[in-house]
Amino acid sequence: MHDCDIETMLSERDALLVREYDSALDFAHFGVGETILDVATGSGRMLMQLLGRGHSVVSGDIDREALDRARERLGDLADKPTLVILDAHKIQFDDDSFHAATLANAIHEMDDPSGALDEITRVLTADGKLLVTEFNSDGFELMELHHRMQGRGEHRKGEMSTEEIGRYLRSSFDRVETREFDITHAWVASGKMQRRS
């Protein structure tokens, strides 16, 4: 396949992901004026959508290069979010610090996704809301194809299945709603359950 074909496919995938993130944010219906914790910034696609909706965002990634790429993608908006080095397994913020959080297509990259979800849940307020998106089987097939076309080897599938993500969220929150899009699955969890000591 030619480089221009690969670029076209990547561009189409990016456009589809942005549309699906937009749909997931419509589904989450975060309140106006809430500061949102965006965990695992990655390339910054979810961050861009949050900023485009006027949210104040603290976005973090364990990889400084990912933050640099996200800053580039943001262009004129680069000074809007607070970008921080953040290990999702040891989040530096206090308990009950955020009313809203996002974790977009990152669970499959984590060695201990339950530990990361525990930490995100910890920093959410009791009435906070968490939006999680993850690739569905079609999304993973598309990512696998892109990785092969770019000579990048196998795309990681992760340690936690869609069913396990849903089960984890239902064990930690009173309300969990879910939607499936073309290449992603989205969960909106709210009503954090009190941790047992």
N, C-alpha and C positions, 0 to 999 in steps of 0.2 A: 504494500500500500504506500502511496506517495505521501510526502510530508504534508501537502496541502489537504489531502483526505483526512489525515490524522488531526490536523488543526480544525477542520470543519466538524469532525465528530466531537472533539473536545469542546468546541464552542457550543455545539448543540446540547451536549451534556450539561455544561455550565448553565445554559439558559433554562433547561429543564429543572435543574436543582434549584435555581433561583425562584422559579415559579412554584415549585413544591414547598420551599421554605416560606414563601409568601402565603400559600394556602395553610401551612402549619401555623403560622402566626395569626392568621384570621381565626383559626380553630382555637388557639390558646387564648386569644382575646385578653392580652395583658392590659392592665389599667394604664391610663395616661399618667405620665409623670413618675412612674416607677423606675428605679434604677435596676437594670437587669444585669445579672451575672452571666456572661457568656463563657462557658467552660470549653476548653480545647478550641481555640480560635481557628486553628488550621489556616486555610486560605482566606478566611474572612468573609465568606459568602453570607452566613447568617448574620454576622456583625453588620454588614452593609444593609441588610434588610431591616434590622432593628434601628439603625441610625436613620434610615429613610423614613421610618415611621415616627421619628422624633423622640425615641427613647434615649435616656441617659444609660450608657453601657460601660461596665467594667468587664473587659475581655482578657482572658488569660490563656496562655499555652506554655507547656514545659519547654518548647523549642523556640529559642530566640529568633532563629531564622524564619520560622512560621510567622512570628509577630512582625518581622521586617517585611515579609511578603504581603501580609495583610495591610500594613501601613501603606505600602506601594499601591495596592488595589484601592485603598480608600481615597487616594488623591487629595482633593480639597477638603475632604472630611477627616483627614488623618489626625487633626487636633481635637476631634469631638469625643472619641472614647478614651477611657483610661485603659491603657494596655499594660499588662503585668505578666511577669514570669509566674506561672502557676502550675503546681503539681496537683492534678485532680485528686490524688490520693492523700494529700496533706495540704488542704486549702488554708491559706494564711489568715482568713477572715474569721471573726468571732461567730459563735452560734447565733442563729436568728438575725443575720445581718442583711438579708435580701428578701424582698417580697416576690421576686421572680428570677428564674434561671433557665438557661437553655443549654442543651448538650446535643449538638448537631452532627450526626454521622461520625461519631468518634468512639462509640462503645467497642466497635470491632478492632480498634487500634490498641485497646487497653489490655494489659495482662491481668488486672484485677478490677473488672468493671463494677462488681458489687461494692468494693471498697470505695471507688470513685463516686458511685451513686450514694453511698452512705455519707460521704463528705459533703456532697452537694445538698443532700437532704438536711444535714446538720446546719448549714449556713442559711437555710430558708426559714422564714418566720412560720409560725403555726398556721397562718392563713395564706402562706406563700404558694406559688404555682410553679411547676416545673414542666417545661416542654422538652421532650426527648424525641429526636428523629434518628432513624437508622435505616440503612438500605434494606429493602426487601429482596427476595430471590432474584427478581428482574434487575434490581439495582446492582446486586453483587455480580451478576453475569455481565452487565455493562461495564462495571469497573474492571473485571477480569479481562475483558476484551481490550479495554484501553491500556491496561498494564502490558498485555502481550504485544499490542501494536507499537508501544513505545519501548519495548525491550526491557521492561522494568521487573520482570519476573512475576510471580504469583501475587495476586492481591489478597491481603489478609481478610479472613472471614470472621475472626473473633472468637471469644470464649463464651459468649452469651447469646443464645438464640432469641428470636422474637418472642417466643412463649415465655422464656426465662425473664426477659426484660419486663413483660407484662406482669408476671408473677411477682417479681421483685417490687414493682411499683404498687401493686395491690396490697402487698404486705407492709408497705411503709406509708401509704396515703389512704384517706377515706374514699376519695373519688378519683377514678382513673377512666378517662375517655380515650378512645383510640380511633384513628382513621388510617386508611391505606390509600396511598397515591400511586402514581405509575411506577416509581422506582424507590420510594421511601415509605416507611411506616412511621406514624406519629402518635405519641402518647402525651396527654395533658394530665398531670397528677396534681391534686390539691388536697388540702386538709391533712397536713402532716400528722401522723400518729405520734403520740408521746413515746419516747424511748423508755424501755424498761431498764431499770438499774440493775 
